[in-house]
Amino acid sequence: MDEKLHEITQMGIERPELIKVVSNVQSNLVPEVAYTYHILYTFVHVFHMRQRKVLSDNDWTGWMRWMKSAFEQGTISEIWKNIEVEKWFDPAFEEFINKELIPTVKNK
């Protein structure tokens, strides 16, 4: 399933106009938003791997650093706030982002 989701998001990055097949809300979807979804789906995959205890503590620490840096330095936090996350991500991941990564941005 993860591989299928990866393929779908990859196609969305390469051809953002295809995203209207699953969401016609934003008809002028720019490549940055499509890329953000791909990054977020990668983050959710890592998050679920951590929940299933597949990642070591060291791997998780590395991913946390990368995710926090992305939310602090990039535009991903702005895009996160402007998408309907409850439609695309599970509640546990949404809570993780809002409690663990977004506060980092606010405290800067």
C-alpha positions as CSV (number, residue, x, y, z in Angstrom):
1,M,0.0,0.0,0.0
2,D,2.8,2.4,0.8
3,E,4.3,1.8,-2.6
4,K,1.0,2.5,-4.3
5,L,0.7,5.8,-2.3
6,H,4.2,6.7,-3.3
7,E,3.4,6.1,-7.0
8,I,0.3,8.2,-6.8
9,T,2.0,11.1,-5.1
10,Q,5.0,10.9,-7.5
11,M,2.6,11.2,-10.4
12,G,1.0,14.2,-8.7
13,I,4.4,15.9,-8.4
14,E,5.3,15.2,-12.0
15,R,1.8,16.3,-13.3
16,P,0.0,18.4,-10.7
17,E,-3.0,18.8,-13.0
18,L,-3.8,15.2,-12.3
19,I,-4.5,15.9,-8.6
20,K,-7.9,17.2,-9.6
21,V,-9.0,13.6,-10.0
22,V,-9.0,13.2,-6.2
23,S,-9.4,16.8,-5.2
24,N,-10.8,19.5,-7.5
25,V,-10.9,22.1,-4.7
26,Q,-7.7,23.9,-5.8
27,S,-7.8,23.9,-9.6
28,N,-4.6,26.0,-9.9
29,L,-2.4,23.6,-7.9
30,V,1.2,24.6,-8.1
31,P,4.1,22.1,-8.1
32,E,5.2,23.2,-4.6
33,V,1.9,22.1,-3.1
34,A,2.1,18.7,-4.9
35,Y,5.6,18.3,-3.6
36,T,4.5,19.2,-0.1
37,Y,1.9,16.4,-0.2
38,H,4.7,14.0,-1.3
39,I,6.9,15.1,1.6
40,L,4.0,14.8,4.1
41,Y,3.1,11.3,2.9
42,T,6.8,10.4,3.4
43,F,6.6,11.9,6.9
44,V,3.4,10.0,7.7
45,H,5.0,6.7,6.5
46,V,8.0,7.4,8.8
47,F,5.5,8.2,11.6
48,H,3.7,4.9,11.2
49,M,6.9,3.0,11.0
50,R,7.8,4.5,14.4
51,Q,4.4,3.6,15.8
52,R,5.0,0.0,14.6
53,K,8.5,0.1,16.3
54,V,10.2,-0.5,12.9
55,L,12.5,2.5,13.3
56,S,15.4,2.6,15.8
57,D,15.6,5.5,18.2
58,N,18.6,6.8,16.2
59,D,16.7,6.7,12.9
60,W,13.7,8.4,14.5
61,T,15.9,11.1,16.0
62,G,17.3,11.7,12.5
63,W,13.9,11.9,10.9
64,M,12.6,14.2,13.7
65,R,15.5,16.6,13.0
66,W,14.7,16.6,9.3
67,M,11.0,17.1,9.9
68,K,11.5,19.9,12.4
69,S,14.0,21.6,10.1
70,A,11.5,21.4,7.2
71,F,8.7,23.0,9.3
72,E,11.0,25.6,10.7
73,Q,12.8,26.7,7.5
74,G,10.5,25.8,4.6
75,T,7.0,26.7,3.5
76,I,5.6,23.3,4.5
77,S,4.1,24.7,7.7
78,E,2.2,27.4,5.8
79,I,0.9,24.8,3.3
80,W,0.0,22.5,6.2
81,K,-2.2,25.2,7.8
82,N,-4.0,25.9,4.5
83,I,-4.9,22.3,3.5
84,E,-7.8,20.2,4.8
85,V,-5.5,17.8,6.7
86,E,-8.5,15.9,8.2
87,K,-9.4,14.7,4.7
88,W,-5.9,13.4,3.8
89,F,-4.1,12.3,7.0
90,D,-5.0,10.2,10.0
91,P,-5.8,11.9,13.3
92,A,-2.7,10.6,15.1
93,F,-0.4,12.1,12.4
94,E,-2.3,15.4,12.4
95,E,-1.9,15.6,16.2
96,F,1.8,14.7,15.9
97,I,2.4,17.5,13.4
98,N,0.4,20.1,15.4
99,K,1.9,19.2,18.7
100,E,5.5,18.2,17.8
101,L,6.4,20.2,14.7
102,I,4.1,23.3,14.4
103,P,5.0,24.5,18.0
104,T,8.6,24.5,17.0
105,V,7.8,27.0,14.3
106,K,5.7,29.2,16.6
107,N,8.5,29.3,19.3
108,K,11.1,30.7,16.8
